């Protein structure tokens, strides 16, 4: 994982809900390519989320965290 940002440097962070698959994964890829650190949410797609996180860190070097949560009402 990359070193923390230097003092005074603001890092952009995005939360992508449903980020493990389809449209959410495409959005996560786009944001990572633009330099965002990501929090990728999934409901029940842990394997896909892990694969995506590894892909994004290898390709873009940013930080990616994964969170599982049921966001249904």
Secondary structure as UniProt FT lines:
FT   TURN            7..8
FT   STRAND          13..16
FT   TURN            17..20
FT   HELIX           22..33
FT   TURN            34..35
FT   STRAND          37..42
FT   HELIX           46..60
FT   STRAND          64..68
//
